[in-house]
Amino acid sequence: MASLLTTPARREKPEESGAWRNKTPAILTLERFMQDQTDPENPNPSPKFHTGRLPNNRSGDGKPRLLLMGQRRQEAHPLISPRRSGKSSISSVVFHKMPPAETLFLESTARIQKDAVHSFMDFQVWDFPGQLDFLDPAFDVDYIFGEIGALIWVIDAQDEYLDALMRLNNTILLLQQHYPSINIEVFIHKVDALSEDYKFDIQRDIVQRTQDELSDAGYENAPVSFHLTSIYDHSIFEAFSKVIQKLIPQLPTLEGLLNILCSNSGMEKAYIFDCISKIYIATDSSPVDMQSYEICSDYIDVIVDVSEIYGWDRPGRAAEEAECNDQEAESVIRLQNGMILYLKEINKYLVLICIMKEESIKKKGLIDYNCGVFQDALAQVFGLQRT
Ligand SMILES: Nc1nc2c(ncn2[C@@H]2O[C@H](COP(=O)(O)OP(=O)(O)OP(=O)(O)O)[C@@H](O)[C@H]2O)c(=O)[nH]1
């Protein structure tokens, strides 16, 4: 069992007068400053964080689109309901916090579901009905693919997948001809019921067949990635993290900053998480192990739950925040194995979670300071990027 050592804390900042202002602890609403701060001299500032705008966005709404596609397979017997690949379940679990078991009751999607996700970067998730043949000339392919960030193709690994694979390959070939820069992410889904060996065999087979098809058509370097996923564990969040990270142009800078933070603060690993979806948008360059990712993800759940139960709206908070936008929540947990988890709120949507040995947290002043510098650097990077 992990034990909670400290909960909400604050970071104080000297005001212009030079005096330090005493503030009550920030509540863990994980809502804060960077995107929302208003500057009296510039009441409509451009947001400092990346909003995911695509440079070639035609409509100008600036929202990258993730398309969820995959085949629904009709069974030979009309009384047996068709096999569905799991697209709506993925979207509901990742973006709407639906418990995985409740997806059993989801209805089949009859028309394209457009879901706007408001998070550290706004994007849209379009869930396509499995039976829709968007390669039919009646569809406006440019409308569907013209502005997307990534196409996520969901294949049911518990079902026969050759048909689904054929359609995937046709789609990839179409995209390679007309939209070659779109990332294609293949989710080999529902692997929870498969043995370790079997799921890797399936992955190998799918990768091989796709690559053969692509190289036959002369597309050796198509941007296609494969992920083993299930809504019943963290793999679906991990896979989405990888998908989203590819849409963040500042990713190498973020990783560089996290590397510097880790090496100067004695940290083993650091993640920046989007606390609404539990997608991590960046981590340092040491390898990600699933266990550390899972524990960080569970940690966010605990913090968000605690803040929802015990958080309160303080009178005058808005005014206080307008004066000092440097206040954030912080929490430290010691794990049974002696490791320490340190969470620091970055802004309304993002939290920094660091994993470190017990010796490192003894220098908490240093860690707080370095995290403050990291936050400032982050704000500068995104601020500079937008000018
Ligand atoms: N075992 C397992 N079942 C899953 C998983 N993801 C989804 N399912 C189940 O798959 C079934 C179909 O899910 P949907 O999300 O409705 O499938 P869909 O692809 O959106 O279907 P259409 O809307 O008809 O295209 C549901 O009963 C889910 O519970 C998974 O990771 N593992």
The ligand as an SDF file (V2000), in Angstrom:
LIG
                    3D

 32 34  0  0  0  0  0  0  0  0999 V2000
  -12.3990   -8.5000  -24.7330 N   0  0  0  0  0  0  0  0  0  0  0  0
  -12.4730   -7.2590  -25.1880 C   0  0  0  0  0  0  0  0  0  0  0  0
  -13.6470   -6.7910  -25.6740 N   0  0  0  0  0  0  0  0  0  0  0  0
  -13.6830   -5.5180  -26.1360 C   0  0  0  0  0  0  0  0  0  0  0  0
  -12.5510   -4.6700  -26.1200 C   0  0  0  0  0  0  0  0  0  0  0  0
  -12.9050   -3.4710  -26.6700 N   0  0  0  0  0  0  0  0  0  0  0  0
  -14.1970   -3.5650  -27.0020 C   0  0  0  0  0  0  0  0  0  0  0  0
  -14.6830   -4.7930  -26.6860 N   0  0  0  0  0  0  0  0  0  0  0  0
  -16.0610   -5.2800  -26.9030 C   0  0  0  0  0  0  0  0  0  0  0  0
  -16.3430   -5.2480  -28.2870 O   0  0  0  0  0  0  0  0  0  0  0  0
  -17.7480   -5.0370  -28.4820 C   0  0  0  0  0  0  0  0  0  0  0  0
  -18.0020   -4.0970  -29.5970 C   0  0  0  0  0  0  0  0  0  0  0  0
  -17.5450   -2.8330  -29.2820 O   0  0  0  0  0  0  0  0  0  0  0  0
  -17.9140   -1.4670  -30.0460 P   0  0  0  0  0  0  0  0  0  0  0  0
  -17.0190   -0.4630  -29.4040 O   0  0  0  0  0  0  0  0  0  0  0  0
  -19.3490   -1.1670  -30.0380 O   0  0  0  0  0  0  0  0  0  0  0  0
  -17.4580   -1.7670  -31.5270 O   0  0  0  0  0  0  0  0  0  0  0  0
  -17.4440   -0.7790  -32.7760 P   0  0  0  0  0  0  0  0  0  0  0  0
  -16.2160   -1.0710  -33.5450 O   0  0  0  0  0  0  0  0  0  0  0  0
  -17.6200    0.6440  -32.3400 O   0  0  0  0  0  0  0  0  0  0  0  0
  -18.7170   -1.2740  -33.5820 O   0  0  0  0  0  0  0  0  0  0  0  0
  -19.5590   -0.4700  -34.6870 P   0  0  0  0  0  0  0  0  0  0  0  0
  -20.0480    0.7670  -34.0170 O   0  0  0  0  0  0  0  0  0  0  0  0
  -20.6610   -1.4180  -35.0400 O   0  0  0  0  0  0  0  0  0  0  0  0
  -18.6570   -0.2040  -35.8490 O   0  0  0  0  0  0  0  0  0  0  0  0
  -18.2990   -4.6030  -27.1260 C   0  0  0  0  0  0  0  0  0  0  0  0
  -19.0380   -5.6790  -26.6120 O   0  0  0  0  0  0  0  0  0  0  0  0
  -17.0760   -4.3570  -26.2650 C   0  0  0  0  0  0  0  0  0  0  0  0
  -17.2660   -4.7010  -24.9030 O   0  0  0  0  0  0  0  0  0  0  0  0
  -11.3280   -5.2000  -25.5830 C   0  0  0  0  0  0  0  0  0  0  0  0
  -10.2780   -4.5480  -25.5030 O   0  0  0  0  0  0  0  0  0  0  0  0
  -11.3630   -6.4890  -25.1320 N   0  0  0  0  0  0  0  0  0  0  0  0
  1  2  1  0
  2  3  2  0
  2 32  1  0
  3  4  1  0
  4  5  2  0
  4  8  1  0
  5  6  1  0
  5 30  1  0
  6  7  2  0
  7  8  1  0
  8  9  1  0
  9 10  1  0
  9 28  1  0
 10 11  1  0
 11 12  1  0
 11 26  1  0
 12 13  1  0
 13 14  1  0
 14 15  2  0
 14 16  1  0
 14 17  1  0
 17 18  1  0
 18 19  2  0
 18 20  1  0
 18 21  1  0
 21 22  1  0
 22 23  2  0
 22 24  1  0
 22 25  1  0
 26 27  1  0
 26 28  1  0
 28 29  1  0
 30 31  2  0
 30 32  1  0
M  END
$$$$
